[in-house]
Amino acid sequence: MIKAVVFDLDGTLLNRDASLKLFIEKQYERLNKWVNHVSKDKYTTRFIELDNRGYVWKDKVYQQLIDEFDITDLTWEELLQDYISQFQDSCVPFPNLISMLETLSENNIVLGMITNGKGQFQMDNIKALGIEKYFKTILISEWEGMKKPEPQIFEKALHNLNVLTSESIFVGDHPEKDIQTSQNIGMKGIWKKDYQWDNVKADFIVEDLKEIPLIVKELNNQNIKSY
């Protein structure tokens, strides 16, 4: 019987690619008098390239941008602070996020979240999406002192939710850090499809979040029939 669903954040609930693009366009407008010698398209495109889908922290990104575009009168620290304080205003959810969480909650499925990243930054983004209230536990790697794919952070989430691995599902977009690790400890893994990867081995693959409650319902119906 499935009793809990645990989610990744970036690329799973938060459309990080769309959010980042929106943020950097807004930042360009906000700081236009210091960066207007570079075209908006060029600034946006280069930022996204350097960011490498979040795998490069922004101190490095901004240092490189300042150097490449010869930005003066603005330090990389000021650009980074702008990112930290303003990104939450550009958070774009994937479609059907709230309705999916509502449906799972109404069906007495307890919800958790595990995300790698900076503590307050990620929490601000979670609050910006308006979803904090749905989760019984939220673990952010900086605050926990461990991160995916370490199995301990998954085990802590399940302990906090008071469920067994066999009673839980993990939903994420990364084939190894999310899906493989959760399956290795005995959870089922739902892969939120991402164009970067092919041939991902998961228990289920979804393109839309609205598919998740249907999978949970089907699994629990099968469980009832087997008794």
Disulfide bonds with the S-S distance in Angstrom:
none
